[in-house]
Amino acid sequence: MLISRDIVSAIKILIPKYPIIALTGPRQSGKTTLLKSLFPDYRYISLENPDIRNFAEKDPNGFLAEYDRHVIFDEVQRIPALFSYIQSIVDDRSGEMGIYVLSGSQNFHLMNSITQSLAGRVAIFKLFPLDCQELEKAGLLGDDFLAPLIKGFYPAIYDRDIPSRIFYSNYIQTYINRDVSELIAIRDMRGFQNFLGLCAARAGQLLNLNALANESGISQPTAKAWLSALEQSFITFQLYPYHKNFNKRIVKTPKLYFYDTGLLCHLLKITKTESLLTHPFKGALFENMMISEYVKQMHHRNSPEDLWFWRDSGGNEIDLMVDKGDEMEIFEFKASQTIKTEMFDGLNKFEEISQMQNLKKVLVYGGKESQIRSSGKLLSWKDFG
């Protein structure tokens, strides 16, 4: 079955307003399927095809004369020189919208080419693996967060009923290793896979790059380059600390997260919900799932927001802060399915320390019921976003 994607509404709004639509995101997140269904009258051209790629490289003018409008160029970042020619075509057709659709899975190369040649001419979107709201609308989410947390959120797992263990094993070999190798030269692929596993063990924790490098047996600059490649391939991301200290010493180190908890659990060798019930990483995995959920929904709505966490030297912490402009939303994530009053203590403590006005406190937990309480909003993980 094909699952409806929420990003479609956001893209449709901007098709008549921009000459170019660009869609990026991790491999296997559903970009090609979405674009073919959203633009059924457009020709689909994959620049992964060596013959087509050779045509575009050797004769860009002839290539774009053949594919002059209403074309989807997939993995277009493979031909950086093409962007300047596309710019000329778009500028010559001033006022015509929806001329080209560009897609790519390597964020660095695609965005670098867009900012150099197509700034102001393109509406940029990011498609991530399925979010919980999309799964819920398709009737595939269930009531227990443990199952989707381990299963993961890539569409093929649901559309083609591929076991997660098989999907992620192939995903690492077929996509992650190749993409990272194209971004940076990796001589020791076994060492890189060990590094990836060590990153998984640090999900939801403060990122100590020196310690990560030492444990991986590589230099700090190499660890930084490998981590950057994982970020550009949409495998990991960093959440940065909120900058105000409220007269207390604050942590200034970012935290590391994975976009997909299925991949994260695969790397941690967690395959069954029973083993996760008492696993020491359960809380960190739930936090990772919810923060990545917010990031996915944010991009699928095409409504980017400023996200942070906050922690001071006394151990007080807020898992997620979202600047809404007229108010600040703060979130605490608890994997427990049992509601306890003290779960709000961290949120209340931050309110006391910060003295912020227009503060919206939300406790997201692993249970089913959502309520409004005197200390703030209690939100089921299914209602989060």
Secondary structure, 3 states (H helix, E strand, C coil): CCCCCCHHHHHHHHHHHCCEEEEECCCCCCHHHHHHHHCCCCEEEECCCHHHHHHHHHCHHHHHHHCCCCEEEECHHHCCCHHHHHHHHHHHCCCCCCCEEEEECCHHHHHHHHHHHCCCCEEEEECCCCCHHHHHHCCCCCCCCHHHHHHCCCHHHHHCCCCHHHHHHHHHHHHHHHHHHHHCCCCCHHHHHHHHHHHHHCCCCECCHHHHHHHHCCCHHHHHHHHHHHHHCCCEEEECECCCCCCCCECCCCEEEECCHHHHHHHCCCCCHHHHHCCCCHHHHHHHHHHHHHHHHHHHCCCCCEEEEEEECCCCEEEEEEECCCCEEEEEEECCCCCCHHHHHHHHHHHHHHCCCCEEEEEEECCCCCEEECCEEEEEHHHCC
